[in-house]
């Protein structure tokens, strides 16, 4: 039985904030609380508030602010001698590194965070850090290495009745099934994640699950239903100011339109998503939206040599980011478009 979803990254005086609080609200309250904690000389309270500043800034796409905030949170936690708070700060830094496309640094920070959480006795921080490591490996396409960890974390989340982490694990495993062609299994898991998230009032998790369902449905030719689900998810992203999630939603909308043969609409949608990713400095999303844009332009009659050059550049970019599955997508695009390497 799952309870209502909660946000453990909102700590101390900010613990009453909902997982569905708008990010602007979180940021305003966290900045004010950090200032108050600094005036009062409370290092631990400053660490908690700084973590919320970092996470809200990261999710709003304000990368430099997030970088400064998580490091300041860590310094405050270290002054307070609280390893759990130190773990949360480093977890935030690792998550930010992954968002920025530095997957090696993400793994380093997240491993440190997991170790700090273990020594500090913070079970939730350790779970989030291990989940971050699992997600980093999944994004790279190293499913064999992280599949078992995903399953273990799912079992632990189910046992503790943690809705938010159960939803995260289900979505991650579902994505791996989707990417390896097990569409029926992927759809079942995305639908279970959506149901749990909705009952637990986890709007963010629900939006991501709807995106996954839409993806699989569109692969089956159910374009209309897929676009309806993406529109629902987009409303949540806009209400909560989930900048990164909104960009990925738009990129998926481009995928759905492309699969339906609506290439001009797909081109426009991919171009918009590309600008969103560039604005927040997210190289993985930038490359994936760029790949969609190249494919749409090719279907609209773009010169083959120019398409080949674009795919070469994307292959190098994705290789530099260490994204194995995404590089496979480039190879499939070459075959699909009849462009040689």
HUCOR-V864224 format. One record per residue. N is the residue number from 1. RES is the residue in one small letter. PHI is phi as a letter, one per 30 degrees, with the letter a starting at -180 (* if undefined). OMEGA is omega in whole degrees, -180 to 180 (* if undefined). NEAR is the number of other ideal C-beta (glycine too) atoms within 12 Angstrom. Layout:
n = [N,N]
res = [RES,RES]
phi = [PHI,PHI]
omega = [OMEGA,OMEGA]
near = [NEAR,NEAR]
This chain:
n = [1,2,3,4,5,6,7,8,9,10,11,12,13,14,15,16,17,18,19,20,21,22,23,24,25,26,27,28,29,30,31,32,33,34,35,36,37,38,39,40,41,42,43,44,45,46,47,48,49,50,51,52,53,54,55,56,57,58,59,60,61,62,63,64,65,66,67,68,69,70,71,72,73,74,75,76,77,78,79,80,81,82,83,84,85,86,87,88,89,90,91,92,93,94,95,96,97,98,99,100,101,102,103,104,105,106,107,108,109,110,111,112,113,114,115,116,117,118,119,120,121,122,123,124,125,126,127,128,129,130,131,132,133,134,135,136,137,138,139,140,141,142,143,144,145,146,147,148,149,150,151,152,153,154,155,156,157,158,159,160,161,162,163,164,165,166,167,168,169,170,171,172,173,174,175,176,177,178,179,180,181,182,183,184,185,186,187,188,189,190,191,192,193,194,195,196,197,198,199,200,201,202,203,204,205,206,207,208,209,210,211,212,213,214,215,216,217,218,219,220,221,222,223,224,225,226,227,228,229,230,231,232,233,234,235,236,237,238,239,240,241,242,243,244,245,246,247,248,249,250,251,252,253,254,255,256,257,258,259,260,261,262,263,264,265,266,267,268,269,270,271,272,273,274,275,276,277,278,279,280,281,282,283,284,285,286,287,288,289,290,291,292,293,294,295,296,297,298,299,300,301,302,303,304,305,306,307,308,309,310,311,312,313,314,315,316,317,318,319,320,321,322,323,324,325,326,327,328,329,330,331,332,333,334,335,336,337,338,339,340,341]
res = [x,x,x,x,x,x,x,x,x,x,x,x,x,x,x,x,x,x,x,x,x,x,x,x,x,x,x,x,x,x,x,x,x,x,x,x,x,x,x,x,x,x,x,x,x,x,x,x,x,x,x,x,x,x,x,x,x,x,x,x,x,x,x,x,x,x,x,x,x,x,x,x,x,x,x,x,x,x,x,x,x,x,x,x,x,x,x,x,x,x,x,x,x,x,x,x,x,x,x,x,x,x,x,x,x,x,x,x,x,x,x,x,x,x,x,x,x,x,x,x,x,x,x,x,x,x,x,x,x,x,x,x,x,x,x,x,x,x,x,x,x,x,x,x,x,x,x,x,x,x,x,x,x,x,x,x,x,x,x,x,x,x,x,x,x,x,x,x,x,x,x,x,x,x,x,x,x,x,x,x,x,x,x,x,x,x,x,x,x,x,x,x,x,x,x,x,x,x,x,x,x,x,x,x,x,x,x,x,x,x,x,x,x,x,x,x,x,x,x,x,x,x,x,x,x,x,x,x,x,x,x,x,x,x,x,x,x,x,x,x,x,x,x,x,x,x,x,x,x,x,x,x,x,x,x,x,x,x,x,x,x,x,x,x,x,x,x,x,x,x,x,x,x,x,x,x,x,x,x,x,x,x,x,x,x,x,x,x,x,x,x,x,x,x,x,x,x,x,x,x,x,x,x,x,x,x,x,x,x,x,x,x,x,x,x,x,x,x,x,x,x,x,x,x,x,x,x,x,x,x,x,x,x,x,x,x,x,x,x,x,x]
phi = [*,c,d,d,d,b,c,d,d,c,c,i,d,c,d,d,d,d,d,c,e,d,d,d,d,e,d,d,d,d,d,d,d,d,d,d,d,d,d,d,i,c,d,d,d,d,d,d,d,d,d,d,d,d,d,d,d,d,d,d,i,c,d,d,d,d,d,d,d,d,d,d,d,d,d,d,d,d,d,d,i,c,d,d,d,d,d,d,d,d,e,d,d,d,d,d,d,d,d,d,j,c,d,d,d,e,d,d,d,d,d,d,d,d,d,d,d,d,d,d,i,c,d,d,d,d,d,d,d,d,d,d,d,d,d,d,d,d,d,d,j,c,d,d,d,c,e,d,d,e,d,d,d,d,d,d,d,d,d,d,i,d,d,d,d,d,d,e,d,e,d,d,d,e,d,d,d,d,d,c,j,d,d,d,d,e,d,e,d,d,d,d,d,d,d,d,d,d,d,d,i,c,d,d,d,d,d,d,d,d,d,d,d,d,e,d,d,d,d,c,i,d,d,e,d,d,d,d,d,d,d,d,d,d,d,d,e,d,d,c,h,d,d,d,d,d,d,d,d,d,d,d,e,d,e,d,d,d,d,d,i,c,d,d,d,d,e,d,d,d,d,d,d,e,d,d,d,d,d,c,i,c,d,d,d,e,d,d,d,d,d,d,d,e,d,d,d,d,d,c,j,d,e,d,d,d,d,d,d,d,d,d,d,d,d,d,d,d,d,d,d,i,c,d,d,d,d,d,d,d,d,d,d,e,d,d,c,i,c,d,d]
omega = [-177,175,179,-180,178,-176,-177,177,172,-168,178,-178,-180,-175,-180,180,180,174,-179,177,178,-176,177,178,179,-177,-180,-178,-178,178,179,-180,178,178,179,180,179,177,-179,-180,179,-177,-178,178,178,178,179,-179,179,177,179,176,-179,-176,178,180,-180,-176,175,179,180,-167,-177,177,179,-180,179,-174,-177,179,177,177,179,-180,178,180,179,176,180,-179,-177,-176,177,178,175,180,-180,180,-179,173,179,178,178,178,177,179,178,179,-179,177,178,-172,177,178,178,179,-179,-178,-177,176,177,179,179,180,178,-179,179,-179,180,178,180,-176,-177,178,178,179,179,-179,177,176,178,177,180,-179,178,178,179,179,178,-178,-179,-172,-179,-176,-173,-179,-179,179,176,-179,179,-180,176,180,180,-180,177,-177,-179,180,-180,-175,-174,-180,175,179,180,-177,178,-179,179,179,177,180,178,177,179,-176,179,171,179,-171,-179,179,180,-178,179,-177,176,-180,176,179,-180,-179,180,-179,-179,-180,-178,-179,176,-174,-179,179,179,180,178,179,177,178,179,178,-180,179,-177,179,-179,176,178,178,-179,-173,-177,179,180,-180,177,-179,179,177,176,-179,-180,179,178,-179,-179,-180,-177,-177,178,-171,-179,-180,179,179,178,175,180,177,178,177,175,178,-178,180,179,-179,180,-180,180,-166,180,176,179,180,-179,-178,178,-180,178,179,180,179,178,-180,179,-178,-179,178,-180,-172,180,179,178,-179,-178,176,178,178,178,-180,178,-179,-180,179,179,179,179,172,-180,-179,-176,-179,178,177,180,179,178,180,176,-179,179,179,178,-180,-178,176,178,178,-180,-177,-174,-177,-180,177,175,178,177,179,178,179,177,-178,-179,-176,-179,-179,-179,-180,*]
near = [13,28,17,21,32,28,37,34,44,34,40,34,24,36,22,17,30,24,37,30,32,25,41,21,23,36,32,23,28,43,26,20,35,36,18,20,33,23,13,15,13,25,28,32,33,39,45,41,45,50,55,47,43,47,43,40,38,40,38,34,30,27,31,18,27,39,29,23,39,41,26,33,47,35,24,35,43,25,23,26,15,33,28,35,42,41,45,50,53,43,49,48,44,43,40,41,37,38,44,30,31,28,34,20,24,35,31,22,37,41,28,30,45,36,24,32,36,21,18,28,15,30,22,30,38,33,36,40,43,37,41,45,39,41,37,39,33,38,39,32,28,25,28,15,18,31,24,19,31,37,21,22,38,33,19,25,36,21,17,21,19,35,35,41,43,39,43,40,41,43,45,41,39,36,39,37,28,34,31,19,12,20,25,17,21,32,31,22,34,41,27,30,42,36,23,35,38,27,22,33,24,36,35,40,44,42,40,39,46,41,45,45,42,42,39,38,32,34,26,21,15,21,26,18,22,35,33,20,35,39,23,25,39,29,20,33,35,22,22,33,28,39,33,41,42,37,38,38,42,40,41,44,40,45,39,38,33,37,30,27,17,24,26,19,26,37,28,24,33,41,25,25,41,32,22,31,38,22,21,36,27,37,30,40,42,36,38,38,42,36,44,43,38,42,37,38,30,31,28,22,14,22,15,19,13,17,30,23,18,30,37,23,20,37,30,18,27,34,20,19,34,27,34,25,28,36,28,21,28,35,23,18,34,26,15,20,30,15,27,13,17]
